[in-house]
C-alpha cells in the first residue's frame, strides 16, 4: 500500500526513528500507526540492549516531598546533553511523584515510558537510585536538590527527631556539599578504622615524633579522619561547630544522598 509522507513524519515525531525506518515499519504494518510504533519500539529496544554496556554516568535526579514523606529518583544517561532533555527531566519527576505516592514498586508501572525514552534518545538510559523516606511520627523530613543547567545533580533527603525545620534544612545543605559517607562513628566498619589508625601510626613514627606522644597524635588525626567521613562529626558548613552540636538536642535519624557521576 502507499504510505504518505505525512504518516511517515507523524511516526518519526512520535518515536524519534529515522525516515526510512519509519516508512519501512508503516509498510510492514499496512499503515497501522500503533502497530508500526510498537514494531519500532521493539527494534529500538534491541538496539538499546546492545547499548547496555555503555557507561551512563550522567543523568538527572528529581525530588518529591509531601509532609513527612519524601522520594527521589535518578535517571541515568550517557551524556549531560540528554540529561537536560525535558523528556528526561519530566519523566524523572513523574517517577519521583509516583514513588512518593505508591513506593519504589511504582517504577514498574512506567516501564513503557522508560523504554520509549531509550528509543527516542538513543542512549543507554536507565533508572538509577530510587529512595523513599517516610518519617516516624513526630519526626521531620527535609530535602535539598542542587540544580545545574536545568537538571538535578545532587539530591539529599534527611530525617530528624527533635530538630527544628530550619536546623534540619541546614543539615541537608551541609550534606549536599560535604558528602559524608556515614551518619555516625558507630557506622564506620571497625576494620576500616583500625586500618587507618595503623597507617596513621606508621606516618607518625616516620615523622620522628616522640614515642610517648604517638597515641595522642594518632587520636587527633583519627578525629580528623572521622570528621571527613562522618556526618555528625563534621563541622557544619565547615565551621568549628560539629553537626551533632547544632541540632538543639535533637538527632539525625537517617539520610540519603544521590550525586550524578558518583
C-alpha positions in Angstrom: 0.0 0.0 0.0 1.0 3.6 -0.4 2.5 5.3 2.6 2.1 9.1 2.8 4.9 11.4 3.8 2.6 12.9 6.4 2.2 9.5 8.1 6.0 8.9 8.0 6.6 12.3 9.6 4.0 11.6 12.3 5.6 8.3 13.2 9.1 9.9 13.2 7.9 12.6 15.5 6.3 10.1 17.8 9.2 7.7 18.0 12.3 9.5 17.0 13.0 6.9 14.4 14.8 7.6 11.1 12.7 8.3 8.0 13.5 5.0 6.2 12.9 3.0 9.4 9.5 4.8 9.9 8.5 4.2 6.3 9.5 0.5 6.5 7.6 0.0 9.7 4.5 1.5 8.3 4.8 -0.6 5.2 5.2 -3.8 7.2 2.2 -2.9 9.3 0.0 -1.9 6.4 -0.2 1.7 7.6 -1.3 0.9 11.1 0.3 3.6 13.2 0.0 1.9 16.5 1.4 -1.4 15.2 4.3 0.4 13.5 5.1 2.3 16.7 5.3 -1.0 18.6 7.5 -2.5 15.9 9.9 0.4 16.1 9.9 0.2 19.9 10.8 -3.5 19.7 13.6 -2.8 17.2 14.7 0.2 19.2 14.9 -1.8 22.4 17.0 -4.4 20.7 19.5 -1.6 19.8 19.1 -0.3 23.4 20.1 -3.7 24.7 23.2 -3.5 22.6 24.0 -0.2 24.3 23.5 -1.6 27.8 27.2 -2.0 28.4 27.9 1.7 27.6 28.6 3.9 30.5 25.8 6.1 31.7 27.4 8.2 34.4 25.4 11.3 33.6 21.7 11.9 34.3 19.2 13.8 36.4 17.6 13.5 39.8 14.1 14.5 40.8 12.7 15.0 44.3 9.1 14.8 45.6 8.0 15.9 49.1 4.7 15.8 50.9 4.7 16.4 54.7 6.8 13.8 56.4 7.4 11.8 53.2 10.0 12.3 50.5 11.2 10.4 47.5 13.9 10.8 44.9 14.5 9.1 41.6 17.7 9.2 39.4 17.6 8.6 35.7 21.0 7.7 34.2 22.1 8.8 30.7 25.2 8.7 28.7 25.6 12.4 28.2 24.8 15.6 30.1 23.1 16.9 26.9 20.5 14.2 27.1 20.2 14.5 30.8 18.9 18.1 30.3 16.3 17.0 27.8 12.8 17.9 29.1 11.6 14.4 28.3 14.2 13.0 30.7 13.8 15.5 33.5 10.0 15.3 33.1 10.0 11.5 33.4 12.3 11.7 36.4 9.8 14.0 38.2 6.9 11.8 37.2 8.6 8.8 38.7 9.6 10.6 41.9 5.9 11.6 42.3 4.8 8.1 41.7 7.3 6.6 44.2 6.2 9.2 46.8 2.6 8.1 46.4 3.0 4.4 46.0 6.5 3.3 46.9 9.5 2.1 44.8 7.4 -0.5 43.1 5.6 2.3 41.2 8.6 2.4 38.8 7.4 -0.8 37.2 4.1 0.8 36.1 6.1 3.3 33.9 8.4 0.7 32.2 6.9 1.5 28.8 7.7 5.2 29.1 11.3 4.4 30.1 11.6 2.1 27.0 10.1 4.8 24.8 12.8 7.2 26.1 15.5 4.7 25.2 14.2 4.7 21.6 13.8 8.4 21.3 17.1 9.5 23.0 19.1 6.5 21.6 21.3 6.2 24.7 21.8 3.7 27.5 19.1 5.2 29.7 18.1 3.5 32.9 16.6 4.2 36.3 19.3 4.5 38.9 18.8 5.2 42.6 15.2 5.1 43.9 14.7 6.2 47.5 11.6 6.8 49.7 11.7 8.0 53.3 8.6 8.3 55.5 9.5 9.8 58.8 8.3 8.3 62.1 5.5 10.0 64.0 6.8 13.3 65.4 9.9 13.4 63.2 10.5 15.8 60.4 11.9 15.5 56.8 13.8 18.0 54.8 15.3 17.9 51.3 17.7 19.7 49.1 18.2 19.4 45.3 21.1 21.2 43.6 20.1 22.0 40.1 22.7 22.6 37.3 21.8 23.6 33.8 18.2 22.6 34.3 18.7 19.2 35.8 19.0 17.9 39.4 22.6 16.7 40.1 22.8 16.4 43.9 19.8 15.3 46.0 19.5 14.9 49.7 16.7 13.7 52.0 17.3 13.8 55.8 15.1 12.8 58.7 15.4 14.4 62.1 14.0 13.8 65.5 13.5 16.8 67.8 15.3 19.0 65.3 13.7 22.3 64.0 12.9 22.5 60.3 15.4 25.4 60.0 18.2 23.4 61.6 17.3 20.3 59.6 17.5 22.2 56.4 20.9 23.5 57.3 22.0 19.9 57.7 20.5 19.0 54.3 22.5 21.8 52.7 25.6 20.6 54.6 25.2 17.0 53.4 24.8 18.1 49.8 28.3 19.7 49.7 30.2 17.8 52.3 29.1 14.4 51.0 29.6 12.3 54.2 29.9 8.5 53.9 28.4 7.6 57.3 25.9 9.1 59.7 27.7 8.3 62.9 31.1 7.0 64.0 29.4 3.8 65.1 28.6 3.0 61.5 32.2 3.1 60.4 33.4 -0.6 60.0 35.9 -1.4 62.7 38.4 -2.9 60.3 38.4 0.3 58.2 39.1 2.5 61.3 41.7 0.1 62.6 43.5 0.1 59.2 43.5 3.9 59.2 44.8 4.1 62.7 47.6 1.7 61.9 48.5 3.8 58.8 48.5 7.0 60.8 50.7 5.4 63.5 53.3 4.5 60.9 53.2 8.0 59.4 53.6 9.5 62.9 56.6 7.3 63.6 58.2 8.2 60.2 57.9 11.8 61.1 60.1 11.3 64.1 57.5 12.2 66.7 58.4 11.2 70.3 57.1 7.7 71.2 55.3 9.0 74.3 53.2 11.3 72.0 52.2 8.8 69.4 48.8 7.8 70.8 47.8 11.4 71.4 48.9 12.5 67.9 47.1 9.5 66.3 44.0 10.1 68.3 43.9 13.7 67.0 44.4 12.6 63.4 41.7 10.0 63.7 39.3 12.7 64.8 40.1 14.5 61.6 39.7 11.3 59.6 36.2 10.7 61.1 35.4 14.4 60.5 36.0 13.9 56.8 33.6 10.9 56.6 31.0 11.0 59.4 28.1 13.5 59.2 27.7 14.0 62.9 31.4 14.6 63.4 31.8 17.1 60.5 31.8 20.9 61.1 28.5 22.3 59.9 29.3 24.2 56.7 33.0 23.8 57.5 32.7 25.7 60.8 34.1 24.5 64.2 30.6 23.6 65.5 30.0 19.9 64.7 26.7 18.9 63.1 25.8 16.9 66.2 26.2 20.0 68.3 23.9 22.1 66.0 20.8 20.0 66.5 19.3 21.7 69.5 19.3 18.5 71.5 17.7 16.5 68.7 19.2 13.8 66.4 19.5 12.8 62.8 17.7 9.6 62.2 18.9 8.9 58.7 19.8 10.5 55.4 20.1 9.5 51.7 22.2 11.3 49.1 22.5 10.7 45.4 25.0 12.6 43.3 25.3 12.4 39.5 28.6 11.0 38.4 29.5 9.3 41.8 
